[in-house]
Amino acid sequence: KAPTSGGGDSGPTTYTVKSGDTLSGIAVKFNVTVAQLQSWNNISNADTIKIGQVLKVSK
């Protein structure tokens, strides 16, 4: 699933985790830091993301 666009929508952009994704890879894709992703999504361990999990990738 493609990320939702921020154009006119209220709320953050989201991304659905796919097989092979890593938090650091997702961070690079959206030009944010792993720390920001962890903060926005209440993730304490960067290795615990799951396929199908929906992450906020912008504020």
C-alpha positions, 0 to 999 in steps of 0.5 A: 500500500502506498503511503497516504499523501499529506495534501489537504488531509489532517493528521500524519502520513502513515506507512504500512510495514512490508516484508523486509522493511527495517525502521532504518530503511523506512526512516531513509525513505521518508527522510526522518530519523529512526529516533523520530519514528520510534517517538511518533510510534511509541517503539522502544525497540527498533527491531520489533516492527511487524509486517502490516504494522501501520507507522506514522512517518511524519508529524 
